[in-house]
Amino acid sequence: QLQLVESGGGLVQPGGSLRLSCATSGFTLGNYAIGWFRQAPGKEREGVSYISSSGESTNYADSVKGRFTISRDNGKNTVYLQMNGLKPEDTAIYYCAAKRAYYRGSYFLNSRDYDAWGQGTQVTVSS
């Protein structure tokens, strides 16, 4: 059974940093592309960042480009999202999701494509 558990969220002041972790179990992480998504109150879920199964390809939403960095350590079964320069508009519940990938360089932008999701971690950016 695919399991993903997010951690690392919390309350941070504008301009601060957080590193989210997505710990996985029940599957071979190296066979899966991972996406980070977020959902703010009253808003639709949106994609934040994506990484291919090998880690060679990444993609970011325009709103976080240059501030967030996605990475993965397949040996530790964990994917990370380093978030710097946080803004109040980054406040949301952040989710990681896994999608079986047959091409090492593929990532997936559509949330409906994903096979499994974590429970989410709250990120609040406020002074």
C-alpha positions, 0 to 999 in steps of 0.5 A: 500500500502506497503511503505518504506522510508530510511533515515540516509545516508550521507558522513562519514569518514573512520572508522565512523558510521551511523545509517540508518532507514527504516520507514514503513507504509501501512502494519503490520511490524511485519508480514514482514521480512526485508532486507537491500541491497546496490548498488554501481556505476557499481556494482550489488545490493547485500544483506547486512543484513536481519532480521526476522519478530520477530527479533529473526533471523538475517544474515549478508554479510561477508563483513559487519559482525562484523561492522553492526547491524540490528534491528527492533522496530515493535511498531515504524514501523521502522527497523535500520541498525547501521553501524560502522567502515565504509570503502570506499567500503561501499559506495553505495545506501542502500535500505530496502525491505519487504517480507511477512513472515509466520514463525517468524524466517525466513529471505530472502536472494534473493532480488527477493523474496521481495514485496516492496522496499524503494527509497534508501539513499546514503552512501558515505565513504570518507576522 
